[in-house]
């Protein structure tokens, strides 16, 4: 009995102070009942470097800070998912997301992806475990909010009719920084981000300042067709040259900065039924993405996070 009590006391001490071992391992966070160490954060930084090579241009301290924020977000999500038993091993979306990952890295197949990860001392199973948290989170958001998604089919059909009158369609390759205005003014927040963009580039700044899930990929949104963009954003993009970014665009209680990476025009042949399905899917995903941010903020507020 005495041994059990002693063990419990030692456990409490470990949770409330930074403990250094011979290998210089120390505690950094206690999130609910989950403990994060400096080694966990270092491993997260390796994972992020594997996904986003432009991070290599940043100093080690900045990379670790980005990894710390990423790991805290992941841990908060994991704790919430376990409340609903959402972390399942038979996640059907994993293979789809893995494919998207290696395509973004200009790799041809999963085998090449495994070899690539090996260079970072990562295994495919480790990556799948992390992706499982993200895809499971998306599933949770879908189940909670899909019935609140509102799509104006008439408006989408009108867009299709307008498209049919044009022989060509534009697509924009975009990157994003999504941020919140906290203890300083919007202008001051934007100045800080803009100075960062000037110094280290848009993608590295997205890694640091963006609260969107795309931050892991330098804010990359890939190609977005003009039909899926709001009039407000389209008008803003028309005034941009490639490599430039927008002023902050308010979306709910958050703000969006878009960087124009590339533009292309394609000859179009429209199948109205398929086009409508694509537009509905895009709009649903856009709204669910907003619900995801709102829900995460709510969960985080109600999660006990102690920095040790």
C-alpha positions as CSV (number, residue, x, y, z in Angstrom):
1,X,0.0,0.0,0.0
2,X,2.8,2.4,1.0
3,X,4.5,1.7,-2.4
4,X,1.4,2.6,-4.2
5,X,1.0,5.9,-2.3
6,X,4.7,6.7,-2.9
7,X,4.3,5.9,-6.6
8,X,1.2,8.2,-6.8
9,X,3.0,11.1,-5.1
10,X,6.0,10.7,-7.5
11,X,3.5,10.7,-10.4
12,X,2.0,14.0,-9.2
13,X,5.4,15.6,-8.9
14,X,6.3,14.5,-12.4
15,X,3.1,16.2,-13.8
16,X,3.8,19.5,-12.1
17,X,7.5,20.2,-12.8
18,X,9.9,19.8,-15.7
19,X,11.8,16.7,-15.2
20,X,15.2,16.2,-16.8
21,X,16.7,12.8,-17.4
22,X,20.1,11.8,-18.5
23,X,18.9,12.2,-22.1
24,X,17.6,15.7,-21.4
25,X,14.0,14.7,-21.9
26,X,11.5,17.0,-20.2
27,X,7.8,17.6,-20.0
28,X,6.3,20.5,-21.9
29,X,2.5,20.1,-21.7
30,X,-0.1,18.3,-19.8
31,X,-3.3,18.3,-21.9
32,X,-6.1,16.7,-19.8
33,X,-4.4,13.3,-19.0
34,X,-2.0,13.4,-22.0
35,X,1.7,14.3,-21.5
36,X,3.8,15.9,-24.2
37,X,7.6,16.0,-24.0
38,X,10.3,17.9,-25.9
39,X,11.0,14.7,-27.7
40,X,7.4,14.5,-28.9
41,X,7.7,18.1,-30.2
42,X,11.0,17.2,-31.9
43,X,9.4,14.2,-33.6
44,X,6.5,16.4,-34.7
45,X,9.0,18.9,-36.3
46,X,10.5,16.0,-38.3
47,X,7.0,15.0,-39.5
48,X,6.2,18.6,-40.5
49,X,9.6,18.9,-42.3
50,X,8.8,15.7,-44.3
51,X,5.5,17.2,-45.4
52,X,6.6,20.7,-46.0
53,X,10.2,21.1,-47.3
54,X,10.1,24.9,-47.2
55,X,10.2,24.7,-43.4
56,X,13.9,23.9,-43.8
57,X,14.4,27.6,-44.6
58,X,13.5,28.5,-41.0
59,X,15.7,28.4,-37.9
60,X,15.3,25.4,-35.5
61,X,13.6,27.5,-32.8
62,X,10.9,28.6,-35.1
63,X,10.4,25.1,-36.5
64,X,10.0,23.7,-33.0
65,X,7.5,26.4,-32.1
66,X,5.4,25.5,-35.2
67,X,5.7,21.8,-34.2
68,X,4.6,22.6,-30.7
69,X,1.4,24.3,-31.9
70,X,0.7,21.5,-34.3
71,X,1.1,18.8,-31.7
72,X,-1.1,20.7,-29.2
73,X,-3.9,20.9,-31.8
74,X,-3.5,17.2,-32.7
75,X,-3.7,16.2,-29.0
76,X,-6.8,18.3,-28.4
77,X,-8.5,16.7,-31.3
78,X,-7.5,13.2,-30.3
79,X,-8.8,13.7,-26.8
80,X,-12.2,14.9,-28.2
81,X,-12.3,12.0,-30.7
82,X,-11.8,9.4,-28.1
83,X,-14.9,10.7,-26.2
84,X,-16.9,9.6,-29.2
85,X,-14.9,6.5,-30.1
86,X,-14.1,8.0,-33.5
87,X,-10.5,6.7,-33.9
88,X,-11.0,3.6,-35.9
89,X,-8.4,1.5,-37.6
90,X,-10.6,0.7,-40.6
91,X,-10.6,4.4,-41.7
92,X,-11.4,4.2,-45.4
93,X,-10.2,7.7,-46.1
94,X,-6.6,7.0,-45.1
95,X,-5.5,5.6,-48.5
96,X,-7.1,8.6,-50.3
97,X,-5.3,11.1,-48.1
98,X,-2.0,9.2,-48.2
99,X,-2.2,9.3,-52.0
100,X,-2.8,13.1,-51.9
101,X,0.3,13.4,-49.6
102,X,2.7,11.7,-51.9
103,X,1.3,13.4,-55.0
104,X,1.9,16.8,-53.4
105,X,5.5,15.6,-52.8
106,X,5.8,14.7,-56.5
107,X,6.0,11.0,-55.7
108,X,4.4,8.3,-57.9
109,X,3.2,5.6,-55.4
110,X,3.1,4.5,-51.8
111,X,6.4,2.6,-52.2
112,X,8.2,5.8,-53.1
113,X,6.5,7.5,-50.3
114,X,7.8,4.9,-47.8
115,X,11.4,5.4,-49.1
116,X,10.9,9.2,-48.8
117,X,9.7,8.9,-45.2
118,X,12.6,6.6,-44.4
119,X,14.9,9.6,-45.1
120,X,13.3,11.3,-42.1
121,X,13.3,8.2,-40.0
122,X,9.5,7.9,-40.2
123,X,7.4,4.9,-41.0
124,X,4.2,4.9,-43.1
125,X,2.3,3.5,-40.1
126,X,3.4,6.5,-38.0
127,X,2.2,8.9,-40.7
128,X,-1.1,7.0,-41.0
129,X,-1.7,7.2,-37.3
130,X,-1.5,11.0,-37.5
131,X,-3.6,11.2,-40.6
132,X,-6.2,9.0,-38.9
133,X,-6.7,11.7,-36.3
134,X,-7.3,14.4,-39.0
135,X,-9.6,12.3,-41.1
136,X,-11.5,11.0,-38.0
137,X,-11.9,14.7,-36.9
138,X,-13.3,15.5,-40.3
139,X,-15.8,12.6,-40.0
140,X,-16.9,13.9,-36.6
141,X,-17.4,17.4,-38.0
142,X,-19.4,16.0,-40.9
143,X,-21.7,14.0,-38.6
144,X,-22.2,17.0,-36.3
145,X,-22.7,19.7,-38.8
146,X,-23.7,18.3,-42.2
147,X,-27.4,18.9,-41.5
148,X,-26.6,22.6,-40.9
149,X,-24.9,23.0,-44.3
150,X,-27.0,25.3,-46.6
151,X,-26.5,25.1,-50.3
152,X,-28.4,27.3,-52.7
153,X,-28.8,25.0,-55.7
154,X,-30.5,27.7,-57.8
155,X,-27.4,29.9,-57.5
156,X,-25.1,27.1,-58.4
157,X,-27.2,26.3,-61.5
158,X,-27.0,29.9,-62.5
159,X,-23.2,29.8,-62.2
160,X,-23.2,26.8,-64.5
161,X,-25.3,28.6,-67.1
162,X,-22.9,31.5,-67.0
163,X,-20.0,29.1,-67.4
164,X,-21.6,27.6,-70.5
165,X,-21.5,30.9,-72.2
166,X,-17.7,31.0,-71.9
167,X,-15.3,28.9,-73.9
168,X,-12.6,29.0,-71.2
169,X,-12.5,28.8,-67.5
170,X,-9.9,30.1,-65.1
171,X,-8.3,28.2,-62.2
172,X,-6.2,29.7,-59.5
173,X,-3.5,28.0,-57.5
174,X,-3.8,29.6,-54.0
175,X,-2.2,29.5,-50.6
176,X,-3.9,30.8,-47.5
177,X,-3.2,32.2,-44.1
178,X,-6.1,32.1,-41.7
179,X,-5.7,34.1,-38.5
180,X,-7.5,35.6,-35.6
181,X,-7.3,39.1,-34.2
182,X,-6.4,38.8,-30.6
183,X,-5.0,41.4,-28.3
184,X,-3.9,43.9,-31.0
185,X,-5.7,45.6,-33.8
186,X,-6.3,43.9,-37.2
187,X,-3.9,46.3,-38.9
188,X,-1.1,45.6,-36.4
189,X,-1.7,41.8,-36.7
190,X,-1.6,42.1,-40.5
191,X,1.6,44.2,-40.4
192,X,3.3,41.4,-38.3
193,X,2.3,38.8,-40.8
194,X,3.1,41.0,-43.8
195,X,6.6,41.7,-42.5
196,X,7.1,37.9,-42.0
197,X,6.0,37.3,-45.6
198,X,8.6,39.9,-46.8
199,X,11.3,38.2,-44.8
200,X,10.7,34.5,-45.1
201,X,8.0,34.1,-47.8
202,X,4.3,33.4,-47.8
203,X,4.5,29.6,-47.2
204,X,6.8,29.8,-44.3
205,X,4.6,32.5,-42.8
206,X,1.6,30.3,-43.2
207,X,3.5,27.6,-41.3
208,X,3.9,30.1,-38.4
209,X,0.8,32.2,-38.3
210,X,-2.0,30.2,-40.0
211,X,-4.5,28.3,-37.8
212,X,-5.9,26.4,-40.8
213,X,-5.0,22.7,-41.3
214,X,-3.4,23.7,-44.6
215,X,-0.6,25.4,-42.5
216,X,1.2,22.0,-42.5
217,X,1.6,22.4,-46.3
218,X,2.6,26.1,-46.2
219,X,-1.1,27.1,-46.7
220,X,-1.3,25.3,-50.0
221,X,-4.9,25.0,-51.3
222,X,-3.8,23.7,-54.7
223,X,-6.0,24.6,-57.7
224,X,-9.4,26.2,-57.2
225,X,-11.7,26.9,-60.1
226,X,-13.2,30.3,-60.4
227,X,-16.7,29.0,-60.2
228,X,-16.0,27.9,-56.6
229,X,-14.9,31.3,-55.4
230,X,-17.1,34.1,-54.1
231,X,-17.5,37.3,-56.1
232,X,-15.7,39.2,-53.4
233,X,-12.6,36.9,-53.7
234,X,-12.7,36.8,-57.5
235,X,-12.7,40.6,-57.7
236,X,-9.8,40.7,-55.2
237,X,-7.8,38.1,-57.2
238,X,-8.3,40.0,-60.5
239,X,-6.3,42.8,-59.1
240,X,-3.4,40.6,-58.0
241,X,-0.3,39.6,-59.9
242,X,1.3,36.2,-59.4
243,X,3.3,35.9,-56.2
244,X,1.3,38.7,-54.5
245,X,-1.2,38.4,-51.6
246,X,-4.6,39.9,-50.7
247,X,-5.4,42.2,-47.8
248,X,-7.2,40.4,-44.9
249,X,-10.7,39.1,-45.9
250,X,-13.1,38.6,-43.0
251,X,-14.7,35.2,-42.7
252,X,-16.9,35.0,-39.6
253,X,-14.7,35.9,-36.7
254,X,-11.5,35.0,-38.5
255,X,-9.5,36.6,-41.3
256,X,-8.1,35.1,-44.6
257,X,-5.1,36.2,-46.6
258,X,-4.7,34.5,-50.0
259,X,-1.6,34.3,-52.1
260,X,-1.8,33.9,-55.8
261,X,0.7,31.2,-56.8
262,X,-0.4,30.5,-60.4
263,X,-3.3,31.1,-62.9
264,X,-4.3,29.0,-65.8
265,X,-7.1,29.0,-68.4
266,X,-8.6,25.8,-69.7
267,X,-11.0,25.1,-72.5
268,X,-14.2,23.8,-71.0
269,X,-16.9,21.3,-71.9
270,X,-19.5,21.2,-69.3
271,X,-21.6,18.2,-68.2
272,X,-24.2,20.1,-66.1
273,X,-25.1,17.2,-63.9
274,X,-21.4,16.4,-63.0
275,X,-20.6,20.1,-62.6
276,X,-23.4,20.6,-60.2
277,X,-22.3,17.6,-58.1
278,X,-18.7,19.0,-58.0
279,X,-20.0,22.5,-57.0
280,X,-22.2,21.0,-54.2
281,X,-19.3,19.0,-52.9
282,X,-17.0,22.0,-52.9
283,X,-19.5,24.2,-51.1
284,X,-20.3,21.6,-48.5
285,X,-16.6,21.1,-47.8
286,X,-16.1,24.9,-47.6
287,X,-18.8,25.3,-45.0
288,X,-17.7,22.2,-43.0
289,X,-14.2,23.6,-42.9
290,X,-15.6,26.7,-41.2
291,X,-17.6,24.5,-38.7
292,X,-14.5,22.6,-38.0
293,X,-12.6,25.8,-36.9
294,X,-15.5,26.9,-34.7
295,X,-15.8,23.5,-33.1
296,X,-12.1,23.2,-32.5
297,X,-12.0,26.6,-30.8
298,X,-14.9,25.5,-28.5
299,X,-13.2,22.2,-27.6
300,X,-9.9,23.9,-26.9
301,X,-11.5,26.4,-24.5
302,X,-13.0,23.5,-22.6
303,X,-9.8,21.4,-22.5
304,X,-7.4,21.7,-19.6
305,X,-4.1,22.7,-21.1
306,X,-1.1,23.2,-18.7
307,X,2.2,24.3,-20.0
308,X,4.9,22.7,-17.8
